Amino acid sequence: MTDTRLSQTEFVALMAMLLATVAISIDAMLPALPEIAATLSPAAPNAVQLVVTSFVLGMGIGTLFTGPLSDAFGRKRVILLGSALYALAALACVFAPSLELLLAARLVMGIGAAAPRTVSVAIVRDMFSGREMARVLSFMMMIFTIVPAAAPLMGVGLIALGGWRSIFLAYVAFAGLTMLWLALRQPETLPAARRRPLHASDLLRAAREVLGHRVVVVSLVLQALTLGALFATLSSIQGIFQMQFDRADSFPLWFALIAVASMSGSLLNSRIVMTLGMRRVIVTAHGTQLGLTVLTLGLHAVGVLPPDVEFALHILWMVGLFAMMSLTMGNLSALAMEPVGHVAGLAASVILSLATVGAVIVAVPVGQAFAGTSGPVLAGVAVLLGLALLGGRFGLGRI
């Protein structure tokens, strides 16, 4: 590791922006989904949800390779190459004439985005461990949350100025800025002496070692269930606002409010994780959000609430879901990475790849069940969180 380091504030901000490549690539697209459906898939509007999940699937596939590559060639080089691929694929999306080609380009975008998403976690693991790593990840998530808050508003503005395709030009610009920041300011955290040659036999052996740790396996399953709940919700959220609540025009503002309010989850985690421990925070967060989900689903099913009250409850549920992400994902990543720091890049790849692909598998059926109301999404999320709660309570051991 080089001796020169950024201040912790700049380091956290840079790592958060690398992670934000994922958030901006998903959330800025949400206001555009109705227009994309009308342009490219008018006969099957639900198919446009795959614009979200195809990107996530590509990210899961790419994640499997970016970590080992960063272990062999260094962290910065892999992030820069992945970000360049992401920018080129985003440019291809601008000219995609059909939904199928758009989905293919989004898949490649996801593969490229896997580099900043995965390798940034490995960089943090190079420099921190244990609860201090969880604390740094919490601060990253707190800054990262600003991007989901602003992304739909940015998407609406870009659509007004240049149509939905102009959003992809903004992705190119974002990738360029983060690449420049990383190249000029962040020292390499994996010196040549600590790099691992890229041999298939070594990778398989290291992967078996990673998956041989019970806490790693449990953590990646819980991450898949938690991310699945989020992606299923994001795939349907624009439609719920438009069809159930008739608030499509104000959706970006409400989404920003939800994202900002949920920042409390990251702040809370950074304060309590050092005293309560990661396992207790994870189980409590899953259990609390499960209770809120069951309550919201039950009241929606019986239909006793006035429309404005039901909308307010849905907003509260969304804030809880986003806050739960802040209280669980960083801690789950830290738990999984703790025993495998000597192969941090590969470990981050295996864990995030399997968790992301698993999340897509469970999220797509829930999202495709959308038929104009929040009922199917709430029911699907309740099942996923129930499984996560059981897995955390009994799979992570004593809390």
Secondary structure, 3 states (H helix, E strand, C coil): CCCCCCCHHHHHHHHHHHHHHHHHHHHCCHHHHHHHHHHHCCCCHHHHHHHHHHHHHHHHHHHHHHHHHHHHHCHHHHHHHHHHHHHHHHHHHHCCCCHHHHHHHHHHHHHHHHHHHHHHHHHHHHHCCHHHHHHHHHHHHHHHCHHHHHHHHHHHHHHHHHCCCHHHHHHHHHHHHHHHHHHHHCCCCCCHHHCCCCCHHHHHHHHHHHHCCHHHHHHHHHHHHHHHHHHHHHHHHHHHHHHHCCCCCCHHHHHHHHHHHCHHHHHHHHHHHHHHCHHHHHHHHHHHHHHHHHHHHHHHHHCCCCHHHHHHHHHHHHHHHHHHHHHHHHHHHHHHHHHHHHHHHHHHHHHHHHHHHHHHHHHHHHHHCCCCCCHHHHHHHHHHHHHHHHHHHHHCCCC
